[in-house]
């Protein structure tokens, strides 16, 4: 969650709320390993989700986000989360 917040330059709480809605829509799935939660797009996305993914692929914002991902991957998860949460908490990897 913290890493996504850093990439998108939004509060971690906003990412948490968005992920909750994406889970409700059955667009994403979660897998837990210890304290880590991995979030990914459903293996068999609905036609609506497929269309949304295709339509957003070429947006300038998507390209900018992809560039920021590389920078965030160079940081430790703990450092990113401390910045967004102010303390060590369970973090979600996407």
DRENFINU-159428 format. One record per residue: residue number from 1; residue in three letters; x, y, z of N, C-alpha, C, CB in turn. Coordinates in steps of 0.05 Angstrom, whole numbers, plus 32768, in hexadecimal, padded with zeros to 4 digits. Last residue first. Glycine has a CB too. Example, Ala and Ser with C-alpha at 12.3 -4.5 7.8 and 13.67 -1.06 7.14 Angstrom:
DRENFINU-159428
<site n="2" res="ser" n_c1="8101" n_c2="7FD3" n_c3="808E" ca_c1="8111" ca_c2="7FEB" ca_c3="808F" c_c1="8102" c_c2="8001" c_c3="809D" cb_c1="811A" cb_c2="7FF4" cb_c3="8072"/>
<site n="1" res="ala" n_c1="8108" n_c2="7F8E" n_c3="809C" ca_c1="80F6" ca_c2="7FA6" ca_c3="809C" c_c1="8108" c_c2="7FBE" c_c3="809C" cb_c1="80E2" cb_c2="7FA7" cb_c3="80B5"/>
//
This chain:
DRENFINU-159428
<site n="94" res="unk" n_c1="802B" n_c2="7FA8" n_c3="7FB0" ca_c1="801B" ca_c2="7FA5" ca_c3="7F98" c_c1="802C" c_c2="7F9E" c_c3="7F81" cb_c1="800A" cb_c2="7FBE" cb_c3="7F92"/>
<site n="93" res="unk" n_c1="802C" n_c2="7F9B" n_c3="7FF4" ca_c1="803B" ca_c2="7F9D" ca_c3="7FDB" c_c1="8028" c_c2="7F98" c_c3="7FC4" cb_c1="8052" cb_c2="7F87" cb_c3="7FDA"/>
<site n="92" res="unk" n_c1="801E" n_c2="7FBB" n_c3="802F" ca_c1="8012" ca_c2="7FAC" ca_c3="8019" c_c1="8023" c_c2="7FB0" c_c3="8001" cb_c1="7FF5" cb_c2="7FB3" cb_c3="8014"/>
<site n="91" res="unk" n_c1="8032" n_c2="7FB6" n_c3="8074" ca_c1="8033" ca_c2="7FC3" ca_c3="805A" c_c1="8028" c_c2="7FB0" c_c3="8045" cb_c1="804F" cb_c2="7FCB" cb_c3="8052"/>
<site n="90" res="unk" n_c1="8025" n_c2="7FC5" n_c3="80B6" ca_c1="8024" ca_c2="7FB1" ca_c3="80A1" c_c1="8023" c_c2="7FBF" c_c3="8087" cb_c1="800C" cb_c2="7F9E" cb_c3="80A5"/>
<site n="89" res="unk" n_c1="8053" n_c2="7FFA" n_c3="80CC" ca_c1="8039" ca_c2="7FEC" ca_c3="80CC" c_c1="803A" c_c2="7FD6" c_c3="80B7" cb_c1="8021" cb_c2="7FFF" cb_c3="80C7"/>
<site n="88" res="unk" n_c1="807A" n_c2="8029" n_c3="80EB" ca_c1="807A" ca_c2="800F" ca_c3="80DE" c_c1="805F" c_c2="8001" c_c3="80E2" cb_c1="8091" cb_c2="7FFD" cb_c3="80EA"/>
<site n="87" res="unk" n_c1="8067" n_c2="806D" n_c3="80DC" ca_c1="8070" ca_c2="8058" ca_c3="80EE" c_c1="806F" c_c2="803D" c_c3="80DF" cb_c1="805E" cb_c2="8057" cb_c3="8107"/>
<site n="86" res="unk" n_c1="8056" n_c2="808F" n_c3="80B5" ca_c1="8063" ca_c2="809B" ca_c3="80CC" c_c1="806C" c_c2="8086" c_c3="80E1" cb_c1="8050" cb_c2="80AE" cb_c3="80D9"/>
<site n="85" res="unk" n_c1="8041" n_c2="8082" n_c3="8085" ca_c1="8031" ca_c2="807B" ca_c3="809C" c_c1="803D" c_c2="8087" c_c3="80B6" cb_c1="8030" cb_c2="805D" cb_c3="809F"/>
<site n="84" res="unk" n_c1="8064" n_c2="8095" n_c3="805E" ca_c1="8047" ca_c2="8098" ca_c3="805A" c_c1="8037" c_c2="8093" c_c3="8074" cb_c1="803E" cb_c2="8085" cb_c3="8045"/>
<site n="83" res="unk" n_c1="8098" n_c2="808B" n_c3="8072" ca_c1="8091" ca_c2="80A5" ca_c3="8067" c_c1="8073" c_c2="80AA" c_c3="8066" cb_c1="809D" cb_c2="80A8" cb_c3="804B"/>
<site n="82" res="unk" n_c1="8094" n_c2="8056" n_c3="807F" ca_c1="8098" ca_c2="8069" ca_c3="8095" c_c1="8091" c_c2="8085" c_c3="808B" cb_c1="80B5" cb_c2="8068" cb_c3="809F"/>
<site n="81" res="unk" n_c1="808F" n_c2="8040" n_c3="804C" ca_c1="8078" ca_c2="8040" ca_c3="805E" c_c1="807C" c_c2="8053" c_c3="8075" cb_c1="8075" cb_c2="8024" cb_c3="8069"/>
<site n="80" res="unk" n_c1="80C2" n_c2="8049" n_c3="8037" ca_c1="80AB" ca_c2="8055" ca_c3="8029" c_c1="8093" c_c2="8056" c_c3="803D" cb_c1="80A3" cb_c2="8044" cb_c3="8010"/>
<site n="79" res="unk" n_c1="80E1" n_c2="802C" n_c3="805A" ca_c1="80E6" ca_c2="8049" ca_c3="8057" c_c1="80CE" c_c2="8056" c_c3="804B" cb_c1="80FF" cb_c2="804E" cb_c3="8046"/>
<site n="78" res="unk" n_c1="80CD" n_c2="7FF8" n_c3="8053" ca_c1="80CB" ca_c2="8005" ca_c3="806D" c_c1="80CF" c_c2="8023" c_c3="806B" cb_c1="80E0" cb_c2="7FF9" cb_c3="8080"/>
<site n="77" res="unk" n_c1="80DC" n_c2="7FED" n_c3="801F" ca_c1="80BF" ca_c2="7FEF" ca_c3="8026" c_c1="80BC" c_c2="7FFE" c_c3="8040" cb_c1="80B2" cb_c2="7FD3" cb_c3="8028"/>
<site n="76" res="unk" n_c1="8111" n_c2="8014" n_c3="8005" ca_c1="8107" ca_c2="7FFE" ca_c3="8015" c_c1="80EA" c_c2="8002" c_c3="801C" cb_c1="8118" cb_c2="7FFA" cb_c3="8030"/>
<site n="75" res="unk" n_c1="8115" n_c2="8027" n_c3="7FC0" ca_c1="8113" ca_c2="802D" ca_c3="7FDC" c_c1="810A" c_c2="8015" c_c3="7FEC" cb_c1="8100" cb_c2="8045" cb_c3="7FE0"/>
<site n="74" res="unk" n_c1="8111" n_c2="8018" n_c3="7F8B" ca_c1="812C" ca_c2="801C" ca_c3="7F96" c_c1="812D" c_c2="8022" c_c3="7FB4" cb_c1="813A" cb_c2="8031" cb_c3="7F87"/>
<site n="73" res="unk" n_c1="80DC" n_c2="801B" n_c3="7F80" ca_c1="80E8" ca_c2="8000" ca_c3="7F83" c_c1="8104" c_c2="8001" c_c3="7F8F" cb_c1="80E8" cb_c2="7FF1" cb_c3="7F69"/>
<site n="72" res="unk" n_c1="80D7" n_c2="8051" n_c3="7F76" ca_c1="80CD" ca_c2="8046" ca_c3="7F8F" c_c1="80D8" c_c2="802A" c_c3="7F95" cb_c1="80AE" cb_c2="8045" cb_c3="7F8F"/>
<site n="71" res="unk" n_c1="80EC" n_c2="8054" n_c3="7F42" ca_c1="80F9" ca_c2="8063" ca_c3="7F59" c_c1="80F0" c_c2="8057" c_c3="7F73" cb_c1="80F1" cb_c2="8081" cb_c3="7F58"/>
<site n="70" res="unk" n_c1="80C8" n_c2="8035" n_c3="7F25" ca_c1="80E5" ca_c2="802E" ca_c3="7F26" c_c1="80F3" c_c2="803C" c_c3="7F3D" cb_c1="80F3" cb_c2="8035" cb_c3="7F0B"/>
<site n="69" res="unk" n_c1="8099" n_c2="8052" n_c3="7F2B" ca_c1="809B" ca_c2="8037" ca_c3="7F36" c_c1="80B9" c_c2="802F" c_c3="7F39" cb_c1="808C" cb_c2="8022" cb_c3="7F25"/>
<site n="68" res="unk" n_c1="809E" n_c2="807F" n_c3="7F0C" ca_c1="80A2" ca_c2="8082" ca_c3="7F29" c_c1="80A5" c_c2="8067" c_c3="7F36" cb_c1="808A" cb_c2="8091" cb_c3="7F35"/>
<site n="67" res="unk" n_c1="8093" n_c2="8069" n_c3="7ED9" ca_c1="80AD" ca_c2="8075" ca_c3="7EDE" c_c1="80B3" c_c2="8077" c_c3="7EFC" cb_c1="80B0" cb_c2="8090" cb_c3="7ED1"/>
<site n="66" res="unk" n_c1="805D" n_c2="805C" n_c3="7EE1" ca_c1="8070" ca_c2="8047" ca_c3="7EDC" c_c1="808D" c_c2="8051" c_c3="7EE1" cb_c1="806E" cb_c2="803D" cb_c3="7EBF"/>
<site n="65" res="unk" n_c1="8047" n_c2="808F" n_c3="7EE5" ca_c1="8046" ca_c2="807D" ca_c3="7EFC" c_c1="805B" c_c2="8067" c_c3="7EF9" cb_c1="802A" cb_c2="8071" cb_c3="7F00"/>
<site n="64" res="unk" n_c1="804E" n_c2="80A2" n_c3="7EB1" ca_c1="805C" ca_c2="80AF" ca_c3="7EC7" c_c1="805D" c_c2="809D" c_c3="7EE0" cb_c1="804E" cb_c2="80CA" cb_c3="7ECE"/>
<site n="63" res="unk" n_c1="802B" n_c2="807F" n_c3="7E96" ca_c1="8048" ca_c2="807F" ca_c3="7E90" c_c1="8058" c_c2="808C" c_c3="7EA6" cb_c1="804D" cb_c2="808D" cb_c3="7E75"/>
<site n="62" res="unk" n_c1="7FFB" n_c2="808F" n_c3="7EAD" ca_c1="8004" ca_c2="8074" ca_c3="7EB1" c_c1="8022" c_c2="8071" c_c3="7EAB" cb_c1="7FF4" cb_c2="8060" cb_c3="7E9E"/>
<site n="61" res="unk" n_c1="7FF7" n_c2="80C4" n_c3="7E9B" ca_c1="7FF9" ca_c2="80BF" ca_c3="7EB8" c_c1="8004" c_c2="80A2" c_c3="7EBD" cb_c1="7FDE" cb_c2="80C2" cb_c3="7EC6"/>
<site n="60" res="unk" n_c1="7FEF" n_c2="80BD" n_c3="7E64" ca_c1="8008" ca_c2="80C9" ca_c3="7E6E" c_c1="800D" c_c2="80C3" c_c3="7E8C" cb_c1="8009" cb_c2="80E7" cb_c3="7E69"/>
<site n="59" res="unk" n_c1="7FD3" n_c2="807E" n_c3="7E51" ca_c1="7FD0" ca_c2="8098" ca_c3="7E5D" c_c1="7FEB" c_c2="80A3" c_c3="7E67" cb_c1="7FBC" cb_c2="8097" cb_c3="7E74"/>
<site n="58" res="unk" n_c1="7FD6" n_c2="804A" n_c3="7E3E" ca_c1="7FE5" ca_c2="805F" ca_c3="7E2F" c_c1="7FE2" c_c2="807B" c_c3="7E3B" cb_c1="7FDC" cb_c2="805F" cb_c3="7E13"/>
<site n="57" res="unk" n_c1="7FB5" n_c2="802C" n_c3="7E62" ca_c1="7FD1" ca_c2="8025" ca_c3="7E5D" c_c1="7FE2" c_c2="803C" c_c3="7E51" cb_c1="7FD2" cb_c2="800D" cb_c3="7E4A"/>
<site n="56" res="unk" n_c1="7F80" n_c2="8035" n_c3="7E67" ca_c1="7F92" ca_c2="8045" ca_c3="7E77" c_c1="7FAF" c_c2="8041" c_c3="7E71" cb_c1="7F8C" cb_c2="803F" cb_c3="7E94"/>
<site n="55" res="unk" n_c1="7F68" n_c2="8011" n_c3="7E44" ca_c1="7F63" ca_c2="802D" ca_c3="7E40" c_c1="7F77" c_c2="803F" c_c3="7E50" cb_c1="7F47" cb_c2="8035" cb_c3="7E48"/>
<site n="54" res="unk" n_c1="7F76" n_c2="7FDF" n_c3="7E5A" ca_c1="7F7F" ca_c2="7FE7" ca_c3="7E3F" c_c1="7F7D" c_c2="8005" c_c3="7E3B" cb_c1="7F6E" cb_c2="7FD8" cb_c3="7E2A"/>
<site n="53" res="unk" n_c1="7F5C" n_c2="7FE2" n_c3="7E8B" ca_c1="7F79" ca_c2="7FDF" ca_c3="7E8A" c_c1="7F84" c_c2="7FE7" c_c3="7E6F" cb_c1="7F81" cb_c2="7FC1" cb_c3="7E90"/>
<site n="52" res="unk" n_c1="7F26" n_c2="7FE5" n_c3="7E7B" ca_c1="7F33" ca_c2="7FFA" ca_c3="7E8B" c_c1="7F51" c_c2="7FF9" c_c3="7E8A" cb_c1="7F2A" cb_c2="7FF9" cb_c3="7EA8"/>
<site n="51" res="unk" n_c1="7F21" n_c2="7FB3" n_c3="7E61" ca_c1="7F1D" ca_c2="7FCC" ca_c3="7E52" c_c1="7F2A" c_c2="7FE4" c_c3="7E61" cb_c1="7F00" cb_c2="7FD3" cb_c3="7E4E"/>
<site n="50" res="unk" n_c1="7F28" n_c2="7F90" n_c3="7E8C" ca_c1="7F39" ca_c2="7F8F" ca_c3="7E75" c_c1="7F38" c_c2="7FA9" c_c3="7E65" cb_c1="7F31" cb_c2="7F77" cb_c3="7E63"/>
<site n="49" res="unk" n_c1="7EFC" n_c2="7F9F" n_c3="7EAC" ca_c1="7F17" ca_c2="7FA4" ca_c3="7EB6" c_c1="7F2B" c_c2="7FA3" c_c3="7E9F" cb_c1="7F1F" cb_c2="7F90" cb_c3="7ECB"/>
<site n="48" res="unk" n_c1="7ED2" n_c2="7F8D" n_c3="7E8B" ca_c1="7ED4" ca_c2="7FA9" ca_c3="7E93" c_c1="7EF0" c_c2="7FB0" c_c3="7E9C" cb_c1="7EC0" cb_c2="7FAF" cb_c3="7EAA"/>
<site n="47" res="unk" n_c1="7EDB" n_c2="7F56" n_c3="7E86" ca_c1="7EDD" ca_c2="7F67" ca_c3="7E6E" c_c1="7EE0" c_c2="7F85" c_c3="7E76" cb_c1="7EC5" cb_c2="7F63" cb_c3="7E5C"/>
<site n="46" res="unk" n_c1="7F04" n_c2="7F42" n_c3="7EC0" ca_c1="7EEA" ca_c2="7F46" ca_c3="7EB2" c_c1="7EEE" c_c2="7F57" c_c3="7E99" cb_c1="7ED6" cb_c2="7F54" cb_c3="7EC5"/>
<site n="45" res="unk" n_c1="7F3F" n_c2="7F1A" n_c3="7EC2" ca_c1="7F31" ca_c2="7F33" ca_c3="7EC5" c_c1="7F17" c_c2="7F35" c_c3="7EB5" cb_c1="7F43" cb_c2="7F4A" cb_c3="7EBD"/>
<site n="44" res="unk" n_c1="7F57" n_c2="7EE9" n_c3="7EDF" ca_c1="7F44" ca_c2="7EE9" ca_c3="7EC9" c_c1="7F33" c_c2="7F03" c_c3="7ECB" cb_c1="7F31" cb_c2="7ED0" cb_c3="7EC9"/>
<site n="43" res="unk" n_c1="7F77" n_c2="7EF8" n_c3="7F0A" ca_c1="7F82" ca_c2="7EE8" ca_c3="7EF4" c_c1="7F71" c_c2="7EE8" c_c3="7EDB" cb_c1="7F86" cb_c2="7ECB" cb_c3="7EFE"/>
<site n="42" res="unk" n_c1="7F74" n_c2="7F3C" n_c3="7F21" ca_c1="7F68" ca_c2="7F21" ca_c3="7F1F" c_c1="7F74" c_c2="7F12" c_c3="7F07" cb_c1="7F49" cb_c2="7F22" cb_c3="7F1D"/>
<site n="41" res="unk" n_c1="7FAF" n_c2="7F5D" n_c3="7F33" ca_c1="7F97" ca_c2="7F5C" ca_c3="7F23" c_c1="7F8E" c_c2="7F40" c_c3="7F21" cb_c1="7F9B" cb_c2="7F68" cb_c3="7F06"/>
<site n="40" res="unk" n_c1="7FC7" n_c2="7F5A" n_c3="7F77" ca_c1="7FCA" ca_c2="7F59" ca_c3="7F5A" c_c1="7FAF" c_c2="7F58" c_c3="7F4C" cb_c1="7FDB" cb_c2="7F40" cb_c3="7F52"/>
<site n="39" res="unk" n_c1="7FEB" n_c2="7F63" n_c3="7FB2" ca_c1="7FD2" ca_c2="7F69" ca_c3="7FA4" c_c1="7FD8" c_c2="7F67" c_c3="7F86" cb_c1="7FC6" cb_c2="7F84" cb_c3="7FAC"/>
<site n="38" res="unk" n_c1="8003" n_c2="7F45" n_c3="7FEB" ca_c1="8008" ca_c2="7F4A" ca_c3="7FCF" c_c1="7FED" c_c2="7F4D" c_c3="7FC1" cb_c1="8019" cb_c2="7F34" cb_c3="7FC2"/>
<site n="37" res="unk" n_c1="8018" n_c2="7F53" n_c3="802A" ca_c1="8000" ca_c2="7F4E" ca_c3="801B" c_c1="8006" c_c2="7F57" c_c3="7FFE" cb_c1="7FE7" cb_c2="7F5E" cb_c3="8027"/>
<site n="36" res="unk" n_c1="8041" n_c2="7F3A" n_c3="805E" ca_c1="803F" ca_c2="7F47" ca_c3="8044" c_c1="8024" c_c2="7F3F" c_c3="8037" cb_c1="8056" cb_c2="7F3F" cb_c3="8031"/>
<site n="35" res="unk" n_c1="804A" n_c2="7F1C" n_c3="808A" ca_c1="803F" ca_c2="7F37" ca_c3="808E" c_c1="803A" c_c2="7F46" c_c3="8074" cb_c1="8052" cb_c2="7F47" cb_c3="80A0"/>
<site n="34" res="unk" n_c1="803D" n_c2="7EE0" n_c3="8069" ca_c1="8047" ca_c2="7EEC" ca_c3="8082" c_c1="803A" c_c2="7F07" c_c3="8086" cb_c1="8065" cb_c2="7EEF" cb_c3="8082"/>
<site n="33" res="unk" n_c1="801E" n_c2="7EEF" n_c3="8033" ca_c1="8036" ca_c2="7EE0" ca_c3="803A" c_c1="8042" c_c2="7EED" c_c3="8052" cb_c1="804B" cb_c2="7EDE" cb_c3="8022"/>
<site n="32" res="unk" n_c1="7FE0" n_c2="7EF1" n_c3="8011" ca_c1="7FF0" ca_c2="7EF8" ca_c3="8029" c_c1="8007" c_c2="7EE4" c_c3="802C" cb_c1="7FDF" cb_c2="7EF8" cb_c3="8042"/>
<site n="31" res="unk" n_c1="7FC4" n_c2="7F0E" n_c3="7FDA" ca_c1="7FD2" ca_c2="7EF6" ca_c3="7FE3" c_c1="7FE3" c_c2="7EFF" c_c3="7FFA" cb_c1="7FE2" cb_c2="7EE8" cb_c3="7FCC"/>
<site n="30" res="unk" n_c1="7F89" n_c2="7F27" n_c3="7FB9" ca_c1="7F9F" ca_c2="7F29" ca_c3="7FCD" c_c1="7FAA" c_c2="7F0E" c_c3="7FD4" cb_c1="7F95" cb_c2="7F38" cb_c3="7FE6"/>
<site n="29" res="unk" n_c1="7F72" n_c2="7F43" n_c3="7F7C" ca_c1="7F73" ca_c2="7F2E" ca_c3="7F90" c_c1="7F8A" c_c2="7F32" c_c3="7FA2" cb_c1="7F74" cb_c2="7F11" cb_c3="7F82"/>
<site n="28" res="unk" n_c1="7F46" n_c2="7F70" n_c3="7F59" ca_c1="7F5F" ca_c2="7F68" ca_c3="7F63" c_c1="7F5C" c_c2="7F51" c_c3="7F77" cb_c1="7F6E" cb_c2="7F7F" cb_c3="7F71"/>
<site n="27" res="unk" n_c1="7F11" n_c2="7F75" n_c3="7F4A" ca_c1="7F26" ca_c2="7F7C" ca_c3="7F36" c_c1="7F41" c_c2="7F72" c_c3="7F3F" cb_c1="7F26" cb_c2="7F9A" cb_c3="7F32"/>
<site n="26" res="unk" n_c1="7EE3" n_c2="7F71" n_c3="7F68" ca_c1="7EF0" ca_c2="7F59" ca_c3="7F60" c_c1="7F04" c_c2="7F5E" c_c3="7F49" cb_c1="7EDB" cb_c2="7F45" cb_c3="7F56"/>
<site n="25" res="unk" n_c1="7ECF" n_c2="7F9D" n_c3="7F81" ca_c1="7EC8" ca_c2="7F9A" ca_c3="7F65" c_c1="7ED3" c_c2="7F80" c_c3="7F59" cb_c1="7ED1" cb_c2="7FB2" cb_c3="7F55"/>
<site n="24" res="unk" n_c1="7EE9" n_c2="7F97" n_c3="7FB2" ca_c1="7ECC" ca_c2="7F94" ca_c3="7FB1" c_c1="7EC2" c_c2="7F90" c_c3="7F94" cb_c1="7EBE" cb_c2="7FAD" cb_c3="7FBD"/>
<site n="23" res="unk" n_c1="7F1D" n_c2="7FA3" n_c3="7FA2" ca_c1="7F17" ca_c2="7F88" ca_c3="7FAB" c_c1="7EF9" c_c2="7F83" c_c3="7FAA" cb_c1="7F21" cb_c2="7F84" cb_c3="7FC8"/>
<site n="22" res="unk" n_c1="7F16" n_c2="7FD9" n_c3="7F96" ca_c1="7F1E" ca_c2="7FC7" ca_c3="7F80" c_c1="7F19" c_c2="7FAA" c_c3="7F88" cb_c1="7F3C" cb_c2="7FCB" cb_c3="7F7A"/>
<site n="21" res="unk" n_c1="7F0A" n_c2="7FED" n_c3="7FC9" ca_c1="7EF6" ca_c2="7FEE" ca_c3="7FB4" c_c1="7EFD" c_c2="7FDB" c_c3="7F9D" cb_c1="7EF2" cb_c2="800B" cb_c3="7FAA"/>
<site n="20" res="unk" n_c1="7F3B" n_c2="7FE3" n_c3="7FE2" ca_c1="7F23" ca_c2="7FD7" ca_c3="7FED" c_c1="7F0D" c_c2="7FD7" c_c3="7FD7" cb_c1="7F19" cb_c2="7FE7" cb_c3="8006"/>
<site n="19" res="unk" n_c1="7F5D" n_c2="8004" n_c3="7FC4" ca_c1="7F60" ca_c2="7FE7" ca_c3="7FC3" c_c1="7F48" c_c2="7FD8" c_c3="7FCD" cb_c1="7F79" cb_c2="7FDF" cb_c3="7FD3"/>
<site n="18" res="unk" n_c1="7F49" n_c2="8036" n_c3="7FD4" ca_c1="7F46" ca_c2="802E" ca_c3="7FB8" c_c1="7F49" c_c2="8010" c_c3="7FB6" cb_c1="7F5B" cb_c2="803C" cb_c3="7FA7"/>
<site n="17" res="unk" n_c1="7F57" n_c2="8036" n_c3="800B" ca_c1="7F3B" ca_c2="8038" ca_c3="8003" c_c1="7F37" c_c2="802E" c_c3="7FE6" cb_c1="7F31" cb_c2="8055" cb_c3="8006"/>
<site n="16" res="unk" n_c1="7F8F" n_c2="8033" n_c3="8006" ca_c1="7F80" ca_c2="801F" ca_c3="8015" c_c1="7F63" c_c2="801F" c_c3="800C" cb_c1="7F83" cb_c2="8023" cb_c3="8033"/>
<site n="15" res="unk" n_c1="7F99" n_c2="8063" n_c3="7FEC" ca_c1="7FA0" ca_c2="804A" ca_c3="7FDE" c_c1="7F90" c_c2="8033" c_c3="7FEC" cb_c1="7FBE" cb_c2="8044" cb_c3="7FE0"/>
<site n="14" res="unk" n_c1="7F8B" n_c2="8087" n_c3="8014" ca_c1="7F7C" ca_c2="8087" ca_c3="7FFA" c_c1="7F81" c_c2="806D" c_c3="7FEB" cb_c1="7F85" cb_c2="809F" cb_c3="7FE9"/>
<site n="13" res="unk" n_c1="7FB0" n_c2="807B" n_c3="803B" ca_c1="7F94" ca_c2="8076" ca_c3="8041" c_c1="7F83" c_c2="8076" c_c3="8027" cb_c1="7F89" cb_c2="808B" cb_c3="8054"/>
<site n="12" res="unk" n_c1="7FDF" n_c2="808E" n_c3="8025" ca_c1="7FDB" ca_c2="8072" ca_c3="8027" c_c1="7FBE" c_c2="806B" c_c3="802C" cb_c1="7FED" cb_c2="8066" cb_c3="803D"/>
<site n="11" res="unk" n_c1="7FD5" n_c2="80C6" n_c3="7FF8" ca_c1="7FD7" ca_c2="80BB" ca_c3="8013" c_c1="7FD2" c_c2="809D" c_c3="8013" cb_c1="7FC3" cb_c2="80C9" cb_c3="8025"/>
<site n="10" res="unk" n_c1="7FFD" n_c2="80C7" n_c3="7FBB" ca_c1="7FE3" ca_c2="80CB" ca_c3="7FC9" c_c1="7FE7" c_c2="80BF" c_c3="7FE5" cb_c1="7FCC" cb_c2="80BC" cb_c3="7FBA"/>
<site n="9" res="unk" n_c1="8022" n_c2="80BC" n_c3="7F92" ca_c1="8023" ca_c2="80D5" ca_c3="7FA1" c_c1="8008" c_c2="80DC" c_c3="7FAE" cb_c1="802C" cb_c2="80ED" cb_c3="7F8F"/>
<site n="8" res="unk" n_c1="8027" n_c2="808C" n_c3="7F79" ca_c1="8011" ca_c2="809D" ca_c3="7F70" c_c1="8011" c_c2="80B8" c_c3="7F7E" cb_c1="7FF7" cb_c2="808F" cb_c3="7F75"/>
<site n="7" res="unk" n_c1="8054" n_c2="8077" n_c3="7F94" ca_c1="8054" ca_c2="8079" ca_c3="7F77" c_c1="803F" c_c2="808D" c_c3="7F6E" cb_c1="804F" cb_c2="805E" cb_c3="7F6A"/>
<site n="6" res="unk" n_c1="8041" n_c2="8078" n_c3="7FCA" ca_c1="8059" ca_c2="8087" ca_c3="7FC2" c_c1="8059" c_c2="808C" c_c3="7FA3" cb_c1="8073" cb_c2="8079" cb_c3="7FCB"/>
<site n="5" res="unk" n_c1="8016" n_c2="8055" n_c3="7FC8" ca_c1="8012" ca_c2="8071" ca_c3="7FD0" c_c1="8029" c_c2="8083" c_c3="7FC7" cb_c1="800E" cb_c2="8073" cb_c3="7FEE"/>
<site n="4" res="unk" n_c1="8032" n_c2="8026" n_c3="7FBB" ca_c1="801E" ca_c2="8031" ca_c3="7FA8" c_c1="8019" c_c2="804E" c_c3="7FAE" cb_c1="8004" cb_c2="8021" cb_c3="7FA9"/>
<site n="3" res="unk" n_c1="804F" n_c2="8020" n_c3="7FEB" ca_c1="805D" ca_c2="8023" ca_c3="7FD1" c_c1="804A" c_c2="802F" c_c3="7FBC" cb_c1="8068" cb_c2="8008" cb_c3="7FC8"/>
<site n="2" res="unk" n_c1="8026" n_c2="8019" n_c3="8010" ca_c1="8038" ca_c2="8030" ca_c3="8012" c_c1="8046" c_c2="8036" c_c3="7FF8" cb_c1="804C" cb_c2="802D" cb_c3="8028"/>
<site n="1" res="unk" n_c1="8010" n_c2="7FE8" n_c3="8000" ca_c1="8000" ca_c2="8000" ca_c3="8000" c_c1="8012" c_c2="8019" c_c3="8000" cb_c1="7FED" cb_c2="8000" cb_c3="8018"/>
//
